[in-house]
Amino acid sequence: MKQPLEPSTMPQPIKLTVEDFLKLKASGAFGYYSKAELLEGELWGVIRAPDGVDQWDHMVPILLRPIDHELLESAGSFLEYKNTKLIHGIIFGLESDL
């Protein structure tokens, strides 16, 4: 039977930086959103309204795509982590090989 993970080895969501946000923005990662913000390390956005519909103002979490994760990883954004995983649109940092 597997032992439960110790709290110190549990994957933790990575808080993104302003530099990460700017890299994602430059790559077009937020094209689906009329507004994108970085709030306390998390990405939030307003989904672009279809033509003929009044602009929406409801903020939703922005879920990253595999290509966004690869962009940030190749740019060296996660060097302090042994490994990272994209799980349901959120990047988790792992301190050990799981």
C-alpha positions in Angstrom: 0.0 0.0 0.0 1.3 3.4 -0.9 2.1 5.8 1.9 0.3 9.2 1.7 2.5 12.1 0.6 4.0 14.3 3.2 2.7 17.9 3.1 6.1 19.1 2.1 6.1 16.8 -1.0 2.6 17.6 -2.2 2.5 19.4 -5.5 1.7 23.1 -5.0 0.3 25.5 -7.6 3.0 27.8 -8.9 2.4 31.5 -8.4 3.2 33.2 -11.7 5.2 36.4 -12.0 4.7 39.6 -13.9 7.4 38.3 -16.3 5.5 35.1 -16.8 2.3 37.1 -17.5 4.1 39.3 -20.1 5.5 36.2 -21.9 2.1 34.6 -22.0 0.5 37.9 -23.2 3.1 38.3 -26.0 2.5 34.8 -27.2 -1.2 35.4 -27.6 -2.3 33.1 -24.8 -5.0 35.5 -23.7 -6.6 36.0 -27.2 -9.9 34.4 -26.0 -10.2 37.1 -23.3 -11.1 40.8 -23.5 -9.2 41.4 -20.3 -6.5 39.4 -18.5 -5.0 40.1 -15.1 -2.4 38.6 -12.8 -3.8 38.6 -9.3 -1.6 37.3 -6.5 0.2 35.0 -8.9 -3.0 33.6 -10.4 -4.4 34.4 -13.9 -7.9 35.8 -14.2 -9.8 37.0 -17.3 -13.0 38.2 -18.8 -14.1 36.0 -21.7 -14.5 37.9 -25.0 -18.2 38.4 -25.7 -19.5 37.1 -29.1 -20.4 39.8 -31.7 -23.8 41.3 -31.0 -23.6 40.6 -27.3 -23.0 43.2 -24.7 -19.5 43.0 -23.1 -19.3 40.6 -20.2 -17.7 41.6 -16.9 -17.5 38.3 -15.1 -13.9 37.3 -14.1 -13.0 33.6 -14.5 -9.7 31.8 -13.8 -7.6 31.5 -17.0 -6.6 27.9 -17.5 -3.3 27.4 -19.3 -2.8 25.2 -22.3 0.1 22.7 -22.7 1.8 25.1 -25.1 1.7 27.9 -22.5 3.3 25.6 -19.9 6.0 24.6 -22.5 6.6 28.3 -23.2 7.2 29.2 -19.6 9.2 26.1 -18.9 11.5 26.7 -21.9 11.9 30.4 -20.8 13.3 29.2 -17.4 10.4 30.3 -15.3 10.4 27.1 -13.1 14.1 26.5 -12.4 13.6 26.3 -8.7 11.4 23.2 -9.1 12.6 19.7 -9.9 9.6 19.1 -12.1 6.4 20.8 -13.1 3.1 19.5 -14.3 0.1 21.1 -16.0 -3.0 19.7 -14.3 -6.4 21.0 -15.3 -4.9 24.2 -16.6 -2.8 25.0 -13.5 0.9 24.5 -13.3 2.1 22.6 -10.2 5.6 22.5 -8.9 7.0 19.3 -7.7 10.0 19.0 -5.5 10.5 15.3 -6.2 9.9 12.9 -9.1 6.3 11.7 -8.8 
